[in-house]
């Protein structure tokens, strides 16, 4: 009887450990996905700003000619 009870307690504790690990992995995976998306938008906005400045400089050159 004691062995069965001990086995059940161990199984319950292992279940909590596995579910906690899965939640941590899920959180870490979501964090990396959001970070990757944020980095993508940051690079895109930097390129757009660089392009905008280049166009603005060309426009000023054309107007001054």
C-alpha positions as CSV (number, residue, x, y, z in Angstrom):
1,X,0.0,0.0,0.0
2,X,2.8,2.4,0.9
3,X,4.5,1.7,-2.4
4,X,1.4,2.5,-4.4
5,X,0.9,5.7,-2.5
6,X,4.6,6.7,-3.0
7,X,4.3,5.9,-6.7
8,X,1.2,8.1,-7.0
9,X,2.8,11.0,-5.2
10,X,5.9,10.7,-7.5
11,X,3.7,10.6,-10.6
12,X,1.8,13.7,-9.5
13,X,5.0,15.6,-8.7
14,X,6.5,14.6,-12.1
15,X,3.3,15.9,-13.8
16,X,3.7,19.3,-12.2
17,X,7.4,19.4,-13.2
18,X,6.6,18.5,-16.8
19,X,3.8,21.0,-17.1
20,X,6.0,23.8,-15.6
21,X,8.8,23.0,-18.0
22,X,6.4,23.1,-21.0
23,X,5.1,26.5,-19.9
24,X,8.6,27.9,-19.5
25,X,9.6,26.6,-23.0
26,X,6.4,28.1,-24.4
27,X,7.1,31.5,-22.8
28,X,10.7,31.5,-24.0
29,X,9.6,30.5,-27.6
30,X,7.0,33.3,-27.6
31,X,9.6,35.8,-26.4
32,X,12.0,34.9,-29.1
33,X,9.3,35.1,-31.8
34,X,8.3,38.6,-30.6
35,X,11.9,39.7,-30.4
36,X,12.6,38.4,-33.9
37,X,9.5,40.3,-35.2
38,X,10.5,43.5,-33.3
39,X,14.0,43.3,-34.8
40,X,12.5,42.9,-38.3
41,X,10.3,45.9,-37.9
42,X,13.2,47.9,-36.5
43,X,15.4,47.1,-39.4
44,X,12.6,47.9,-41.9
45,X,11.9,51.3,-40.3
46,X,15.6,52.2,-40.3
47,X,15.8,51.3,-44.0
48,X,12.6,53.4,-44.7
49,X,14.0,56.4,-42.8
50,X,17.3,56.1,-44.7
51,X,15.4,55.9,-48.0
52,X,13.3,58.9,-47.0
53,X,16.4,61.0,-46.2
54,X,18.0,60.0,-49.5
55,X,14.9,61.1,-51.4
56,X,14.7,64.3,-49.5
57,X,18.3,65.1,-50.3
58,X,17.7,64.4,-54.0
59,X,14.6,66.6,-54.0
60,X,16.6,69.5,-52.4
61,X,19.3,69.1,-55.0
62,X,16.7,69.2,-57.8
63,X,15.0,72.3,-56.3
64,X,18.4,74.1,-55.9
65,X,19.4,73.5,-59.5
